[in-house]
């Protein structure tokens, strides 16, 4: 029969006692234990927190306070565009005062692009494009004309040749709205055909000169930088 000597029994008993003591201390979870520490994760977390921008620190363009003198060259582009001390120069300056980003040459370039888009969108009956470029009143007028044309099954066949001239003839502020009027001379091939395809207006083979006076406007208090067409007039 196997037997253990006293020393062996002593160490066995001691081991069992130590095991249960360790189990009582280490084997319980209270729910407050910290997760294992990962130096790479901790480092990334610190870097992320350091790189994260603080809230409410978006910088906005600063407007000149009332009474402050303008920068010496603030009107240089306007003076080069329109003769100083003329009504046009004064009007452009008032728009510049309300909208520091306004530049007459850049405005004319944008207006020429808008002119072509509007002319072609009207011919194509593209209401979506027109809605983005026209004021509500002008849009309603254009859409009414398109609807009347469609009701008669008429179509406009147009080809935009180009713009010969685009000159600012009037600039003014109306409250917070900037209004700029241009005289535009363009070349266009246009013909209207009826349901049967017969030409009832214009000439599909002839380049015609078109003279328009269009006014664009923009609320200078708005974050939207886009101008919209607010008035049209065909010059005789």
C-alpha positions as CSV (number, residue, x, y, z in Angstrom):
1,X,0.0,0.0,0.0
2,X,1.4,3.3,-1.0
3,X,2.0,5.9,1.7
4,X,3.4,9.4,2.0
5,X,5.9,10.5,4.5
6,X,5.2,13.5,6.8
7,X,7.1,16.0,4.7
8,X,5.2,15.1,1.6
9,X,1.8,15.4,3.3
10,X,2.9,18.8,4.8
11,X,3.7,20.3,1.4
12,X,0.5,19.0,-0.1
13,X,-1.6,20.6,2.6
14,X,0.3,23.9,2.3
15,X,-0.1,23.9,-1.5
16,X,-3.9,23.4,-1.2
17,X,-4.2,26.2,1.4
18,X,-2.2,28.6,-0.8
19,X,-4.3,27.7,-3.8
20,X,-7.6,28.5,-2.1
21,X,-6.2,31.8,-0.7
22,X,-5.0,32.9,-4.1
23,X,-8.3,31.9,-5.6
24,X,-10.2,34.0,-3.1
25,X,-8.0,37.0,-3.9
26,X,-7.4,36.7,-7.7
27,X,-10.3,34.6,-8.9
28,X,-13.0,37.1,-8.2
29,X,-14.1,39.9,-10.6
30,X,-15.7,43.0,-9.2
31,X,-16.4,44.7,-12.5
32,X,-14.0,47.5,-11.8
33,X,-10.9,45.9,-13.3
34,X,-8.9,47.9,-15.8
35,X,-8.4,46.3,-19.3
36,X,-4.9,45.1,-20.2
37,X,-2.7,48.1,-21.1
38,X,-1.7,48.2,-24.8
39,X,1.1,50.8,-25.3
40,X,0.4,51.1,-29.1
41,X,-3.3,51.7,-28.6
42,X,-2.6,54.2,-25.8
43,X,-0.1,56.0,-28.0
44,X,-2.6,56.2,-30.9
45,X,-5.3,57.5,-28.6
46,X,-3.0,60.3,-27.3
47,X,-2.0,61.3,-30.8
48,X,-5.7,61.3,-31.9
49,X,-6.7,63.5,-29.0
50,X,-3.9,65.8,-29.7
51,X,-4.7,66.1,-33.4
52,X,-8.5,66.5,-32.8
53,X,-9.4,70.1,-33.3
54,X,-11.3,71.9,-30.6
55,X,-15.0,72.7,-31.4
56,X,-16.3,76.1,-32.4
57,X,-13.1,77.4,-33.9
58,X,-14.3,77.8,-37.5
59,X,-12.8,81.1,-38.8
60,X,-15.1,83.4,-40.8
61,X,-14.0,86.2,-43.1
62,X,-13.8,89.4,-41.3
63,X,-15.7,92.4,-42.6
64,X,-14.4,95.9,-42.3
65,X,-16.0,97.7,-39.3
66,X,-18.0,100.8,-40.2
67,X,-15.8,103.8,-40.3
68,X,-12.6,101.9,-40.9
69,X,-10.6,103.1,-43.8
70,X,-10.4,100.6,-46.7
71,X,-7.0,99.2,-47.7
72,X,-5.1,101.4,-50.2
73,X,-5.5,98.9,-53.0
74,X,-9.0,97.7,-52.2
75,X,-10.5,99.5,-55.2
76,X,-7.5,99.0,-57.6
77,X,-9.3,96.4,-59.8
78,X,-12.5,98.6,-59.9
79,X,-10.6,101.7,-60.9
80,X,-8.9,99.8,-63.7
81,X,-12.3,98.5,-64.8
82,X,-14.3,101.7,-64.6
83,X,-13.1,105.3,-64.6
84,X,-12.8,106.8,-61.1
85,X,-15.5,109.2,-60.0
86,X,-18.1,107.9,-62.5
87,X,-21.4,106.5,-61.3
88,X,-20.4,103.0,-62.4
89,X,-17.2,103.2,-60.4
90,X,-19.1,104.4,-57.3
91,X,-21.6,101.7,-57.7
92,X,-19.0,98.9,-58.0
93,X,-17.3,100.3,-54.9
94,X,-20.4,100.1,-52.9
95,X,-20.7,96.4,-53.8
96,X,-17.1,95.9,-52.9
97,X,-17.7,97.4,-49.5
98,X,-20.5,94.9,-48.9
99,X,-18.7,92.0,-50.4
100,X,-14.9,92.1,-50.2
101,X,-14.6,89.2,-52.6
102,X,-16.3,91.0,-55.5
103,X,-14.2,91.7,-58.5
104,X,-15.8,93.2,-61.7
105,X,-13.7,91.2,-64.2
106,X,-14.3,87.9,-62.5
107,X,-18.0,88.8,-62.3
108,X,-18.2,89.4,-66.0
109,X,-16.5,86.1,-66.8
110,X,-19.0,84.3,-64.6
111,X,-21.9,86.2,-66.1
112,X,-20.9,85.2,-69.6
113,X,-20.9,81.5,-68.7
114,X,-24.3,81.9,-67.0
115,X,-25.7,83.6,-70.1
116,X,-24.8,80.8,-72.4
117,X,-26.1,78.2,-69.9
118,X,-29.4,80.0,-69.5
119,X,-29.9,80.6,-73.3
120,X,-29.3,76.9,-74.1
121,X,-31.3,75.6,-71.1
122,X,-34.3,77.7,-72.2
123,X,-34.0,76.3,-75.7
124,X,-33.8,72.8,-74.4
125,X,-36.5,73.2,-71.8
126,X,-34.1,72.4,-69.1
127,X,-36.0,73.6,-66.0
128,X,-33.5,72.1,-63.5
129,X,-30.6,74.2,-64.8
130,X,-32.8,77.3,-65.1
131,X,-34.0,77.0,-61.5
132,X,-30.4,77.2,-60.2
133,X,-29.6,80.3,-62.2
134,X,-32.8,82.4,-62.1
135,X,-34.7,84.3,-59.5
136,X,-38.2,82.9,-58.8
137,X,-39.9,85.6,-60.8
138,X,-37.7,85.2,-63.9
139,X,-37.9,81.4,-63.6
140,X,-41.7,81.4,-63.5
141,X,-41.7,83.5,-66.7
142,X,-39.3,81.2,-68.5
143,X,-41.1,78.1,-67.4
144,X,-44.4,79.5,-68.6
145,X,-43.0,80.2,-72.0
146,X,-41.5,76.7,-72.2
147,X,-44.8,75.2,-71.1
148,X,-46.7,77.1,-73.8
149,X,-44.1,75.9,-76.4
150,X,-44.4,72.3,-75.3
151,X,-48.2,72.5,-75.4
152,X,-48.0,73.4,-79.1
153,X,-45.4,70.7,-79.7
154,X,-42.9,73.3,-80.8
155,X,-39.2,73.0,-80.5
156,X,-36.3,75.4,-80.5
157,X,-33.2,74.4,-82.5
158,X,-30.3,76.5,-81.2
159,X,-26.5,76.7,-81.5
160,X,-24.6,79.2,-79.4
161,X,-21.8,80.8,-81.4
162,X,-20.3,83.1,-78.8
163,X,-20.4,86.4,-77.0
164,X,-18.9,89.5,-78.7
165,X,-19.3,91.9,-75.9
166,X,-20.3,91.9,-72.2
167,X,-20.2,95.3,-70.5
168,X,-21.3,96.3,-67.0
169,X,-23.6,99.3,-67.5
170,X,-25.0,99.7,-63.9
171,X,-24.0,98.6,-60.4
172,X,-25.8,99.4,-57.2
173,X,-26.8,98.1,-53.8
174,X,-30.5,97.7,-52.9
175,X,-30.5,97.1,-49.2
176,X,-28.2,94.1,-48.7
177,X,-28.6,93.0,-52.4
178,X,-26.0,93.7,-55.0
179,X,-27.4,94.3,-58.5
180,X,-25.2,94.4,-61.6
181,X,-26.6,95.0,-65.0
182,X,-24.8,94.0,-68.2
183,X,-25.3,94.7,-71.9
184,X,-24.5,91.5,-73.7
185,X,-24.0,91.1,-77.5
186,X,-24.0,87.5,-78.6
187,X,-24.2,85.4,-81.8
188,X,-26.7,82.7,-82.0
189,X,-28.2,80.3,-84.6
190,X,-31.8,79.7,-83.6
191,X,-35.0,78.4,-85.2
192,X,-38.4,77.4,-83.9
193,X,-40.1,74.4,-85.5
194,X,-43.7,73.4,-85.2
195,X,-45.1,69.9,-84.7
196,X,-44.5,69.1,-88.4
197,X,-40.9,70.3,-88.3
198,X,-41.6,73.4,-90.3
199,X,-39.6,76.5,-89.3
200,X,-42.0,79.1,-87.9
201,X,-39.4,81.5,-86.5
202,X,-35.7,82.2,-86.9
203,X,-33.3,80.6,-89.4
204,X,-31.4,77.4,-88.9
205,X,-28.7,78.5,-91.3
206,X,-28.1,82.1,-90.3
207,X,-26.0,83.5,-87.4
208,X,-28.0,86.2,-85.8
209,X,-26.8,89.0,-83.5
210,X,-28.6,89.2,-80.2
211,X,-28.5,92.2,-77.8
212,X,-29.7,91.7,-74.3
213,X,-29.6,93.7,-71.1
214,X,-29.6,91.3,-68.1
215,X,-29.4,92.1,-64.4
216,X,-27.9,89.7,-61.9
217,X,-28.3,90.0,-58.1
218,X,-26.9,88.5,-54.9
219,X,-27.7,88.9,-51.2
220,X,-24.3,89.9,-49.8
221,X,-25.4,88.6,-46.3
222,X,-25.8,85.1,-47.7
223,X,-23.1,82.4,-47.6
224,X,-24.2,81.4,-51.1
225,X,-21.7,83.0,-53.5
226,X,-23.9,82.5,-56.6
227,X,-25.6,85.3,-58.5
228,X,-29.0,84.9,-60.1
229,X,-30.6,86.5,-63.1
230,X,-33.4,88.8,-61.8
231,X,-34.3,90.8,-64.9
232,X,-34.0,90.5,-68.7
233,X,-34.6,93.0,-71.5
234,X,-34.0,92.7,-75.2
235,X,-32.3,95.7,-76.7
236,X,-33.8,97.0,-79.9
